[in-house]
Amino acid sequence: MNWLLIFLGFAVLIILHEAGHFFAAKATGMRVEKFFLFFGPKIWSVKRGETEYGVAAIPLGGYVKITGMNPEEEIPPEAEDRAYYRQPVWKRIVVVAAGPAVNIVLAFAILFGVYLAAGQPVLEQRVGEIRPDTPAAQSLQAGDKILAVDGQTYARLSVEERLERFGRDVGAHRCAGEQVEGCVAATPVVLRIERDGKPQTIVVKPEYNAEAKRPLIGFTYGSRIVDIDAGTAADQALNAVWKVTSGTFETFSRLFETEQREKLSGIVGVSDVANQTLDESVEKSLLLLALVSLSLGLINLLPILPLDGGHIFWSLVEKLRGRPVSLRVMEKASFIGFALVMLLFVLGLSNDLGRLGDDIRTR
């Protein structure tokens, strides 16, 4: 069932992307000949008015065929004034940009809805998860409220700032010798806590954690969920969109670096993550859907043909030159662009297979 839901989720994103192109083309007066989900041999289709709607056999995207998208295409006389390359540059850009825009707006809408419905976690001064085989496991209990560390309460600070200072105070208790995993601090931490409404003092020696690079007691703070208003949800959604956007373009701008290449993921990796999130919660599944939709929109805006961004780029070049770009130049650009797209596909697939192999070996 999970894989069916994943397939349907991807199909919906593709349909909405192509629907952006379709409705923008209709709104600007262009003639749309076909609206297909997937590529390759036709499985099913139906014609309504001047447009054929259908499903093809190869599930690798979809397409909207607008009359005249090839400058050398033969166009029926009655459709000449509605052909793509007969339209002003601004109309062509609107039509091409509409697909990625739908994906980006959809991602924002999903993020906004999830954040608004789920609320916001707020840290508390209470013990949450206690890691086994740590000093905390021997002295603390879930729900204990941390009142002070080494006599310091930091009463004038916010909860987040206070907990950060508590962490620094614990980290100041260094090991007597070399800082290695599990070494015990030379001096103990004095914790003032409240348990079952009663204050008490606990003395505990933290242990050095190599990953954190400092001594830890071995617990995380708990949190509670508070409702947020629409403005806060919108702000959080915008921040998430910007974070993914900047991260995506940083990865592509530094693609020759091994670390950045390893961040790429293909359809196999995304599907595997989607399968895991469906087993965990609806909230995480919706967040992943938003991430995939946003990524689909952003990647399509890369200025290389045959991606939407490539069409936008060459339309802008035409506007600046004052005359159309040679079809031969665009064909060469399409060849290079297709090679780059395939390279990204192969890199993503290679990374996916490598991760799957590592996962199998560790089981």
C-alpha positions as CSV (number, residue, x, y, z in Angstrom):
1,M,0.0,0.0,0.0
2,N,2.9,2.4,0.8
3,W,4.4,2.1,-2.6
4,L,1.0,2.8,-4.2
5,L,0.6,5.9,-2.1
6,I,4.2,7.0,-3.1
7,F,3.4,6.4,-6.8
8,L,0.2,8.5,-6.5
9,G,2.0,11.2,-4.6
10,F,4.6,11.6,-7.4
11,A,1.9,11.4,-10.0
12,V,-0.1,14.2,-8.4
13,L,3.1,16.4,-8.3
14,I,3.6,15.8,-12.0
15,I,0.0,16.5,-12.9
16,L,0.0,19.7,-10.9
17,H,3.3,20.8,-12.5
18,E,2.0,20.2,-16.0
19,A,-1.4,21.8,-15.1
20,G,0.5,25.0,-14.3
21,H,1.8,25.0,-17.9
22,F,-1.6,24.0,-19.3
23,F,-3.7,26.7,-17.6
24,A,-1.1,29.4,-18.2
25,A,-1.0,28.5,-21.9
26,K,-4.8,28.6,-22.1
27,A,-4.9,31.9,-20.2
28,T,-2.4,33.5,-22.5
29,G,-4.3,32.3,-25.6
30,M,-2.0,29.5,-26.8
31,R,-3.2,26.3,-28.4
32,V,-2.6,23.2,-26.2
33,E,-2.6,20.0,-28.3
34,K,-1.7,17.4,-25.6
35,F,-1.7,17.0,-21.8
36,F,0.0,13.7,-20.8
37,L,1.0,12.0,-17.6
38,F,4.3,10.1,-18.3
39,F,6.2,9.6,-21.6
40,G,6.5,7.0,-24.3
41,P,3.8,4.8,-25.9
42,K,0.2,5.9,-25.2
43,I,-1.8,3.7,-22.8
44,W,-5.0,5.7,-22.7
45,S,-6.3,9.1,-24.0
46,V,-9.4,11.1,-24.6
47,K,-9.9,14.2,-26.6
48,R,-11.8,17.2,-25.3
49,G,-12.1,20.2,-27.6
50,E,-8.7,20.8,-29.2
51,T,-6.7,19.0,-26.4
52,E,-5.9,15.3,-26.1
53,Y,-5.6,14.1,-22.4
54,G,-3.8,10.8,-21.7
55,V,-1.5,8.5,-19.8
56,A,1.7,7.1,-21.4
57,A,3.7,4.0,-20.4
58,I,7.0,5.3,-19.0
59,P,6.6,6.9,-15.5
60,L,9.3,9.5,-15.8
61,G,7.4,12.8,-15.8
62,G,4.7,14.3,-18.0
63,Y,4.3,16.9,-20.7
64,V,2.1,19.6,-22.2
65,K,2.4,20.0,-26.0
66,I,1.7,23.5,-27.1
67,T,1.5,24.3,-30.8
68,G,4.6,25.9,-32.2
69,M,7.1,25.1,-29.4
70,N,9.5,24.0,-32.2
71,P,10.3,27.2,-34.2
72,E,10.4,25.1,-37.5
73,E,7.2,23.2,-36.8
74,E,4.5,23.3,-39.5
75,I,1.5,25.1,-38.0
76,P,-2.1,25.0,-39.3
77,P,-3.1,28.5,-40.7
78,E,-6.0,28.7,-38.2
79,A,-3.6,28.2,-35.2
80,E,-0.7,30.5,-36.3
81,D,-1.7,33.4,-34.1
82,R,-1.9,31.0,-31.1
83,A,1.4,29.2,-31.6
84,Y,4.1,29.4,-28.8
85,Y,6.8,31.1,-30.8
86,R,4.3,33.6,-32.2
87,Q,3.7,35.0,-28.7
88,P,5.5,37.8,-26.9
89,V,8.5,36.8,-24.7
90,W,6.7,37.6,-21.5
91,K,3.8,35.2,-22.3
92,R,6.2,32.4,-23.1
93,I,8.0,33.0,-19.8
94,V,4.7,33.0,-17.9
95,V,3.7,29.7,-19.4
96,V,7.1,28.0,-18.8
97,A,7.5,29.3,-15.3
98,A,4.0,28.3,-14.3
99,G,4.9,24.7,-13.8
100,P,7.7,25.2,-11.3
101,A,5.7,28.0,-9.6
102,V,2.9,25.6,-8.9
103,N,5.3,23.1,-7.2
104,I,6.9,25.9,-5.1
105,V,3.5,27.3,-4.1
106,L,2.2,23.8,-3.3
107,A,5.3,23.1,-1.1
108,F,4.7,26.4,0.8
109,A,1.0,25.5,1.2
110,I,1.8,22.0,2.6
111,L,4.4,23.4,5.0
112,F,2.1,26.1,6.2
113,G,-0.8,23.7,6.8
114,V,1.5,21.2,8.7
115,Y,3.0,23.9,10.9
116,L,-0.3,25.5,11.6
117,A,-2.0,22.2,12.5
118,A,0.9,20.6,14.4
119,G,1.9,23.6,16.4
120,Q,5.4,24.4,17.6
121,P,7.5,22.4,20.0
122,V,8.8,24.5,23.0
123,L,11.7,23.3,25.1
124,E,11.1,22.8,28.8
125,Q,13.5,22.5,31.7
126,R,12.4,19.0,32.3
127,V,14.3,15.8,31.5
128,G,13.0,14.1,28.4
129,E,14.8,11.1,26.9
130,I,17.5,9.5,29.0
131,R,20.2,7.6,27.1
132,P,21.0,4.2,28.5
133,D,24.4,3.5,30.1
134,T,25.0,7.2,30.9
135,P,25.3,9.0,34.2
136,A,21.8,10.3,33.7
137,A,20.4,6.8,33.6
138,Q,21.7,6.2,37.2
139,S,20.5,9.5,38.8
140,L,17.7,11.2,36.8
141,Q,14.2,10.4,35.8
142,A,12.0,11.5,32.9
143,G,10.1,14.6,34.1
144,D,12.7,15.9,36.5
145,K,12.8,19.7,36.3
146,I,16.4,21.1,36.2
147,L,16.4,24.1,38.6
148,A,20.1,24.9,38.7
149,V,23.5,23.6,37.6
150,D,26.4,24.2,40.0
151,G,24.2,26.7,41.8
152,Q,23.5,28.8,38.7
153,T,19.8,29.3,37.8
154,Y,20.1,32.1,35.1
155,A,16.7,33.3,36.1
156,R,16.8,36.4,33.8
157,L,17.4,34.4,30.6
158,S,14.9,32.7,28.3
159,V,14.4,29.0,28.6
160,E,16.4,28.3,25.5
161,E,19.3,30.5,26.6
162,R,19.2,29.1,30.1
163,L,19.4,25.5,28.9
164,E,22.3,26.5,26.6
165,R,24.1,27.9,29.6
166,F,23.4,24.8,31.6
167,G,25.0,22.8,28.8
168,R,28.1,24.9,28.9
169,D,28.4,24.6,32.6
170,V,28.3,20.8,32.3
171,G,30.8,20.8,29.5
172,A,33.2,22.8,31.7
173,H,33.8,19.7,33.8
174,R,36.7,18.3,31.9
175,C,38.4,14.9,32.2
176,A,41.6,14.9,34.3
177,G,43.5,13.3,31.4
178,E,43.0,12.9,27.7
179,Q,39.5,13.8,26.3
180,V,38.4,10.4,25.0
181,E,35.0,8.7,24.6
182,G,33.6,7.7,28.1
183,C,36.3,9.4,30.2
184,V,34.8,10.7,33.5
185,A,35.0,14.3,34.5
186,A,37.5,15.1,37.3
187,T,34.9,17.1,39.3
188,P,31.1,16.3,39.6
189,V,28.2,18.5,38.5
190,V,25.8,19.5,41.2
191,L,22.2,19.5,39.9
192,R,19.3,21.1,41.8
193,I,16.2,19.4,40.5
194,E,12.5,19.1,41.3
195,R,11.0,15.6,41.4
196,D,7.3,15.0,42.2
197,G,7.0,18.6,43.5
198,K,10.0,18.3,45.9
199,P,13.4,19.9,45.3
200,Q,16.5,17.8,45.8
201,T,20.2,17.9,45.0
202,I,22.0,15.3,42.8
203,V,25.7,15.0,42.3
204,V,26.8,13.4,39.0
205,K,30.0,13.1,37.1
206,P,29.5,13.7,33.3
207,E,31.3,11.5,30.7
208,Y,33.1,12.8,27.6
209,N,31.2,12.3,24.4
210,A,33.3,12.3,21.2
211,E,30.5,13.2,18.9
212,A,29.5,16.3,21.0
213,K,33.1,17.0,21.8
214,R,32.4,17.7,25.4
215,P,31.3,16.0,28.6
216,L,27.6,15.1,28.8
217,I,25.3,13.8,31.5
218,G,23.3,11.8,29.0
219,F,19.7,13.2,28.5
220,T,17.8,15.5,26.3
221,Y,15.3,18.1,27.4
222,G,11.6,17.5,26.9
223,S,9.2,19.8,25.0
224,R,5.6,20.6,24.7
225,I,3.5,21.6,21.7
226,V,2.0,25.1,21.6
227,D,-0.5,26.4,19.1
228,I,0.8,29.1,16.6
229,D,-1.1,31.7,14.6
230,A,-1.2,31.8,10.8
231,G,1.5,34.5,10.6
232,T,4.0,32.4,12.5
233,A,3.1,29.3,10.4
234,A,3.6,31.3,7.2
235,D,7.0,32.7,8.5
236,Q,8.2,29.2,9.4
237,A,7.1,27.9,6.0
238,L,8.9,30.7,4.2
239,N,12.1,30.0,6.2
240,A,11.9,26.3,5.3
241,V,11.4,27.1,1.6
242,W,14.4,29.5,1.7
243,K,16.6,27.0,3.6
244,V,15.9,24.3,1.0
245,T,16.3,26.7,-1.9
246,S,19.7,28.0,-0.8
247,G,20.9,24.5,0.1
248,T,19.8,23.2,-3.4
249,F,21.6,25.9,-5.3
250,E,24.7,25.6,-3.1
251,T,24.8,21.9,-3.9
252,F,24.6,22.4,-7.6
253,S,27.1,25.3,-7.6
254,R,29.6,23.1,-5.9
255,L,28.8,19.8,-7.7
256,F,32.4,19.1,-8.4
257,E,33.1,18.6,-4.7
258,T,32.7,15.0,-3.5
259,E,30.8,16.1,-0.4
260,Q,28.2,18.0,-2.4
261,R,27.8,15.2,-5.0
262,E,27.0,12.7,-2.2
263,K,24.1,14.9,-1.2
264,L,22.3,14.2,-4.4
265,S,19.5,11.6,-4.3
266,G,17.4,10.1,-7.1
267,I,13.9,8.5,-7.3
268,V,15.1,5.4,-5.5
269,G,16.3,7.2,-2.5
270,V,13.3,9.5,-2.3
271,S,11.0,6.6,-2.6
272,D,12.8,4.7,0.2
273,V,12.6,7.7,2.5
274,A,8.9,8.1,1.6
275,N,8.2,4.5,2.5
276,Q,9.8,5.0,5.9
277,T,8.0,8.3,6.7
278,L,4.6,6.7,5.7
279,D,5.3,4.1,8.5
280,E,6.1,6.9,11.0
281,S,3.4,9.6,10.6
282,V,1.2,11.5,8.2
283,E,2.9,14.7,9.3
284,K,6.4,13.5,8.2
285,S,4.9,12.2,5.0
286,L,3.4,15.6,4.1
287,L,6.7,17.3,5.0
288,L,8.5,15.0,2.6
289,L,5.9,15.6,-0.1
290,A,6.5,19.3,0.3
291,L,10.2,18.8,0.0
292,V,9.9,16.8,-3.2
293,S,7.5,19.3,-4.7
294,L,9.9,22.2,-3.8
295,S,12.9,20.3,-5.2
296,L,10.9,19.5,-8.4
297,G,10.2,23.2,-8.9
298,L,13.7,24.4,-8.1
299,I,15.5,21.8,-10.3
300,N,13.2,22.7,-13.2
301,L,14.3,26.3,-12.9
302,L,18.0,25.4,-13.6
303,P,18.9,27.4,-16.8
304,I,19.5,24.4,-19.0
305,L,17.4,22.9,-21.7
306,P,15.3,20.8,-21.8
307,L,14.3,22.0,-18.3
308,D,11.8,24.9,-17.9
309,G,14.6,27.2,-16.7
310,G,16.4,26.6,-20.0
311,H,13.4,27.9,-22.0
312,I,13.2,30.9,-19.7
313,F,16.9,31.6,-20.2
314,W,16.7,31.5,-24.0
315,S,13.6,33.6,-24.0
316,L,15.4,36.3,-22.0
317,V,18.4,36.1,-24.3
318,E,16.0,36.7,-27.2
319,K,14.5,39.7,-25.4
320,L,18.0,41.2,-24.8
321,R,19.1,40.5,-28.4
322,G,15.9,41.8,-29.9
323,R,15.6,38.8,-32.2
324,P,15.1,35.0,-31.9
325,V,18.0,32.7,-31.1
326,S,19.0,30.3,-33.8
327,L,17.4,26.9,-33.6
328,R,20.8,25.3,-34.2
329,V,22.2,27.0,-31.1
330,M,19.2,25.9,-29.0
331,E,19.6,22.3,-30.3
332,K,23.2,22.3,-29.2
333,A,22.2,23.7,-25.8
334,S,19.5,21.0,-25.5
335,F,22.1,18.3,-26.2
336,I,24.4,19.6,-23.5
337,G,21.5,20.2,-21.1
338,F,20.2,16.7,-21.7
339,A,23.7,15.3,-20.9
340,L,23.8,17.3,-17.7
341,V,20.3,16.1,-16.6
342,M,21.3,12.5,-17.3
343,L,24.6,13.1,-15.3
344,L,22.5,14.3,-12.3
345,F,20.2,11.3,-12.7
346,V,23.1,8.9,-12.8
347,L,24.8,10.6,-9.8
348,G,21.5,10.5,-7.8
349,L,20.9,6.8,-8.7
350,S,24.5,5.9,-7.8
351,N,24.2,7.5,-4.4
352,D,20.9,5.8,-3.8
353,L,22.3,2.4,-4.6
354,G,25.4,3.1,-2.5
355,R,23.2,4.0,0.5
356,L,21.0,0.9,0.0
357,G,24.1,-1.3,-0.2
358,D,25.4,0.2,3.1
359,D,22.0,-0.3,4.7
360,I,21.9,-4.0,3.6
361,R,25.5,-4.6,4.9
362,T,24.7,-3.1,8.4
363,R,21.6,-5.3,8.9
